[in-house]
Amino acid sequence: MSRGAMQQKKQAPPDTTNAENFYYVKQMQSKTPVVIVLQDGEELHGTLEWYDKGCLKLTREEGPNLLVFKSYIKYLYKQEEA
């Protein structure tokens, strides 16, 4: 490989951007009501209390608080956007 070809090779993007963590922290700090849509279409309403690598804790007014595995989540959005 020529020297010019080596200089043009792009670096791989980082494995993590921390965007997901930033989003969760922002929603937790502002106590933003969110809707979590599960893989089967069920919707859970509440606020995020904490998160870790594998799950989210959803605090709800109607019903018990829930620990939701991220692998069961289809998507999440702010309730005001509904």
LOLUM-603392 format. One record per residue (C-alpha): residue number from 1; residue in three letters; x, y, z. Coordinates in nm, 4 decimals. Layout:
BEGIN
{NUM, "ALA", {X, Y, Z}}
...
***
This chain:
BEGIN
{1, "MET", {0.0000, 0.0000, 0.0000}}
{2, "SER", {0.1333, 0.3465, -0.0822}}
{3, "ARG", {0.1854, 0.6104, 0.1826}}
{4, "GLY", {-0.0973, 0.8241, 0.0379}}
{5, "ALA", {-0.3427, 0.5350, 0.0624}}
{6, "MET", {-0.2528, 0.4828, 0.4300}}
{7, "GLN", {-0.3152, 0.8492, 0.5113}}
{8, "GLN", {-0.6588, 0.8415, 0.3465}}
{9, "LYS", {-0.7798, 0.5427, 0.5473}}
{10, "LYS", {-1.0554, 0.6579, 0.7821}}
{11, "GLN", {-1.0688, 0.5629, 1.1457}}
{12, "ALA", {-1.3530, 0.3424, 1.2626}}
{13, "PRO", {-1.6285, 0.5231, 1.4540}}
{14, "PRO", {-1.6287, 0.4809, 1.8318}}
{15, "ASP", {-1.8130, 0.1798, 1.9761}}
{16, "THR", {-2.0210, 0.4026, 2.2035}}
{17, "THR", {-2.1279, 0.7638, 2.1708}}
{18, "ASN", {-2.2890, 0.7927, 2.5154}}
{19, "ALA", {-2.5934, 0.9508, 2.3464}}
{20, "GLU", {-2.8248, 0.6932, 2.5052}}
{21, "ASN", {-2.6848, 0.7637, 2.8531}}
{22, "PHE", {-2.7108, 1.1408, 2.7999}}
{23, "TYR", {-3.0771, 1.1032, 2.6934}}
{24, "TYR", {-3.1689, 0.8913, 2.9975}}
{25, "VAL", {-2.9954, 1.1268, 3.2415}}
{26, "LYS", {-3.1667, 1.4300, 3.0879}}
{27, "GLN", {-3.5113, 1.2676, 3.1144}}
{28, "MET", {-3.4463, 1.1530, 3.4733}}
{29, "GLN", {-3.3281, 1.4970, 3.5882}}
{30, "SER", {-3.6281, 1.6754, 3.4359}}
{31, "LYS", {-3.8706, 1.3982, 3.5442}}
{32, "THR", {-4.0115, 1.3958, 3.1929}}
{33, "PRO", {-4.3136, 1.1652, 3.1492}}
{34, "VAL", {-4.2237, 0.8990, 2.8932}}
{35, "VAL", {-4.3957, 0.6182, 2.7080}}
{36, "ILE", {-4.2114, 0.2892, 2.6660}}
{37, "VAL", {-4.3456, 0.0729, 2.3846}}
{38, "LEU", {-4.2622, -0.2940, 2.4285}}
{39, "GLN", {-4.1913, -0.5436, 2.1490}}
{40, "ASP", {-4.5509, -0.6722, 2.1700}}
{41, "GLY", {-4.6981, -0.3198, 2.1369}}
{42, "GLU", {-4.7894, -0.2724, 2.5042}}
{43, "GLU", {-4.7335, 0.0863, 2.6245}}
{44, "LEU", {-4.5991, 0.1734, 2.9694}}
{45, "HIS", {-4.6331, 0.5300, 3.1007}}
{46, "GLY", {-4.4231, 0.6888, 3.3755}}
{47, "THR", {-4.0934, 0.8597, 3.4499}}
{48, "LEU", {-3.7439, 0.7118, 3.4424}}
{49, "GLU", {-3.5953, 0.6705, 3.7891}}
{50, "TRP", {-3.2671, 0.4983, 3.6951}}
{51, "TYR", {-3.1053, 0.2800, 3.4314}}
{52, "ASP", {-2.8149, 0.0435, 3.3869}}
{53, "LYS", {-2.6668, -0.1555, 3.1026}}
{54, "GLY", {-2.9616, -0.3949, 3.0757}}
{55, "CYS", {-3.2749, -0.2278, 3.2112}}
{56, "LEU", {-3.4722, 0.0853, 3.2983}}
{57, "LYS", {-3.6713, 0.1532, 3.6162}}
{58, "LEU", {-4.0037, 0.3160, 3.5352}}
{59, "THR", {-4.1867, 0.4967, 3.8163}}
{60, "ARG", {-4.5617, 0.5023, 3.7627}}
{61, "GLU", {-4.8511, 0.6793, 3.9344}}
{62, "GLU", {-5.1025, 0.4187, 3.8222}}
{63, "GLY", {-4.9724, 0.0765, 3.9113}}
{64, "PRO", {-4.6484, -0.0552, 4.0559}}
{65, "ASN", {-4.3064, 0.0687, 3.9515}}
{66, "LEU", {-4.1448, -0.1538, 3.6898}}
{67, "LEU", {-3.8003, -0.2774, 3.5978}}
{68, "VAL", {-3.8045, -0.3112, 3.2181}}
{69, "PHE", {-3.5352, -0.5038, 3.0320}}
{70, "LYS", {-3.3984, -0.2993, 2.7408}}
{71, "SER", {-3.4185, -0.6044, 2.5146}}
{72, "TYR", {-3.8011, -0.5976, 2.5534}}
{73, "ILE", {-3.8262, -0.2294, 2.4530}}
{74, "LYS", {-3.9211, -0.1485, 2.0951}}
{75, "TYR", {-3.8855, 0.2284, 2.1443}}
{76, "LEU", {-3.9315, 0.5091, 2.3977}}
{77, "TYR", {-4.0580, 0.8641, 2.3562}}
{78, "LYS", {-4.1581, 1.1674, 2.5627}}
{79, "GLN", {-4.5260, 1.1543, 2.6527}}
{80, "GLU", {-4.5775, 1.5156, 2.5393}}
{81, "GLU", {-4.4867, 1.4095, 2.1845}}
{82, "ALA", {-4.7872, 1.1749, 2.1691}}
***
